[in-house]
Amino acid sequence: MAVAIGLAILLYLAAGSLTYLSSPEYKRISPQDAKQRLETEKTIVLLDVRTQEEHQEKRIPGSTLIPVDNLAANVLNVIPDKQTVIIIYCRSGRRSEIAARMLLKLGYREVFDLGGINDWPYEVQQNKLHK
């Protein structure tokens, strides 16, 4: 009987762990915290999930582009280590949220949603558009 109870407890704990692992949550990160971490932790990937055109026009220095529409198909080629800290941004915050949820479903564990570049008060690289 003690073995049966022990097994039941073990199964309960394992089920709880599986629930936690199968439904992780992404974290929001402020521009201030993101900037500080990017300056001190050199292995972080700053991921821009906007379009190629948006990225060429204006981007946060050091960011890597994988448009959200291509994220599932390409992220493993660009970020093979699923323990990598990833900070995601887009224009206003909607696509970064979608991308964060997608990355968690793909098994990435250190996912931070910065929101939109529109709220980034620091340096950006800009290309002037030809008219």
Secondary structure, DSSP 8 states (H G I E B T S, - for coil): -HHHHHHHHHHHHHHHHHHHHHS---EE--HHHHHHHHHH-TT-EEEE-S-HHHHHHEE-TT-EE--GGGHHHHHHHH---TTSEEEEEESSSHHHHHHHHHHHHTT--EEEEEEEGGG--S--EE-----
